[in-house]
């Protein structure tokens, strides 16, 4: 699977707050948040699916990755999503290890695995 996704009984808003707090514990911050539903409705499009995209970064890790291989910057910052599907709130992300395989650099793969593990811990603690 290219992604990791968990379900929670929390509302989307509660899940986003919980996730952001857990990310802070791992020194990740949310750089940007995008509410796809509201943006599409703003543009006059009928879209009723609650779907938020969060761009997440740990500056120290980003620096380490970029110093090893600038091409890895194509995958920065890490993307996470919080959305509702069939009445269930989900938190997900594309796995950094899946994305980084395209760079074909073993040093970067090790860093991606560590980052992925830490992000999964944050997601698991957020359910």
BELNORLIN-V909089 format. One record per helix or strand of 3 or more residues. SS is the DSSP state (alpha for helix, beta for strand). FROM is the first residue (numbers start at 1). TO is the last residue. If there is no record, write none. Layout:
[[SS/FROM/TO] [SS/FROM/TO]]
This chain:
[[beta/3/8] [alpha/12/25] [beta/29/35] [alpha/36/42] [beta/51/57] [alpha/59/68] [alpha/70/75] [beta/78/85] [beta/88/94] [alpha/96/103] [alpha/106/125]]
